[in-house]
Amino acid sequence: MTSDLSIEPTGSSNTGFCECCGRASRRVWGFAYDRGDPVAAYFVHWTRGHVPDQGANIDLIVGEWGDASRSTTGCCRPDPS
């Protein structure tokens, strides 16, 4: 099985400042395509300078898209924290 994945960034924004250090927080989002077909969406949020110690929040939504998709094929898992 071969894959020709590509990433399309579609947006970004500054989301404010960290309450503990005052550094800027940022969010980016977009889509992933396999041979031109959308297969996932992503959202990444982080605070500049905190990635090494706190990491980044990454949401990756994978599944069928478009007219052939059905709501019964999706899955949602709540945050365990």
Kinemage of the C-alpha trace (Angstrom):
@kinemage 1
@onewidth
@group {chain A} dominant
@subgroup {mainchain}
@vectorlist {calphas} color= white
{ca met a 1} P 0.000 0.000 0.000
{ca thr a 2} L 1.491 3.307 -1.055
{ca ser a 3} L 0.529 6.701 0.194
{ca asp a 4} L 1.086 10.163 -1.199
{ca leu a 5} L 0.328 12.347 1.815
{ca ser a 6} L 0.314 16.111 1.655
{ca ile a 7} L -0.463 18.732 4.283
{ca glu a 8} L -2.458 21.895 3.643
{ca pro a 9} L -2.164 24.528 6.381
{ca thr a 10} L -5.415 26.511 6.321
{ca gly a 11} L -5.144 28.864 9.270
{ca ser a 12} L -3.277 30.174 12.263
{ca ser a 13} L -3.890 32.577 15.102
{ca asn a 14} L -2.348 34.000 18.211
{ca thr a 15} L -4.541 32.855 21.094
{ca gly a 16} L -3.331 34.993 23.975
{ca phe a 17} L -0.650 34.667 26.603
{ca cys a 18} L 0.344 31.962 29.088
{ca glu a 19} L -0.940 32.705 32.594
{ca cys a 20} L 2.262 31.453 34.275
{ca cys a 21} L 4.947 33.134 32.146
{ca gly a 22} L 3.283 35.643 29.800
{ca arg a 23} L 4.622 34.010 26.621
{ca ala a 24} L 2.488 34.031 23.477
{ca ser a 25} L 0.308 31.021 22.662
{ca arg a 26} L -0.409 29.989 19.084
{ca arg a 27} L -2.790 27.722 17.133
{ca val a 28} L -2.484 26.313 13.599
{ca trp a 29} L -4.856 24.051 11.679
{ca gly a 30} L -5.346 22.419 8.325
{ca phe a 31} L -5.961 19.219 6.394
{ca ala a 32} L -4.057 16.104 5.342
{ca tyr a 33} L -4.649 14.587 1.907
{ca asp a 34} L -3.830 11.182 0.451
{ca arg a 35} L -3.513 11.405 -3.343
{ca gly a 36} L -5.640 14.560 -3.273
{ca asp a 37} L -8.457 13.119 -1.135
{ca pro a 38} L -8.976 14.643 2.339
{ca val a 39} L -8.252 12.048 5.046
{ca ala a 40} L -7.705 14.108 8.201
{ca ala a 41} L -7.924 17.504 9.826
{ca tyr a 42} L -5.509 18.770 12.465
{ca phe a 43} L -5.345 21.461 15.128
{ca val a 44} L -2.163 22.243 17.102
{ca his a 45} L -1.986 24.630 20.072
{ca trp a 46} L 1.159 25.517 22.035
{ca thr a 47} L 2.846 28.224 24.062
{ca arg a 48} L 6.141 29.454 22.670
{ca gly a 49} L 9.032 28.334 24.834
{ca his a 50} L 6.935 25.712 26.683
{ca val a 51} L 6.992 22.886 24.134
{ca pro a 52} L 10.072 21.154 25.644
{ca asp a 53} L 8.532 21.016 29.139
{ca gln a 54} L 4.753 21.083 28.527
{ca gly a 55} L 4.407 19.861 24.945
{ca ala a 56} L 1.702 20.910 22.525
{ca asn a 57} L -1.983 20.015 22.261
{ca ile a 58} L -2.574 18.135 19.018
{ca asp a 59} L -6.012 17.133 17.729
{ca leu a 60} L -5.970 14.825 14.715
{ca ile a 61} L -9.356 13.967 13.223
{ca val a 62} L -9.153 10.987 10.886
{ca gly a 63} L -11.960 9.379 8.926
{ca glu a 64} L -14.097 9.395 5.841
{ca trp a 65} L -14.938 12.777 4.369
{ca gly a 66} L -17.446 14.007 1.859
{ca asp a 67} L -20.671 12.543 0.512
{ca ala a 68} L -19.597 8.930 1.138
{ca ser a 69} L -19.045 9.493 4.877
{ca arg a 70} L -21.453 8.350 7.573
{ca ser a 71} L -21.735 9.589 11.141
{ca thr a 72} L -21.654 5.966 12.375
{ca thr a 73} L -18.012 5.549 11.280
{ca gly a 74} L -16.708 8.253 13.626
{ca cys a 75} L -15.317 7.902 17.120
{ca cys a 76} L -14.906 10.341 19.956
{ca arg a 77} L -12.851 9.654 23.062
{ca pro a 78} L -13.113 12.068 25.993
{ca asp a 79} L -10.011 13.533 27.580
{ca pro a 80} L -9.108 11.208 30.486
{ca ser a 81} L -7.874 14.065 32.703
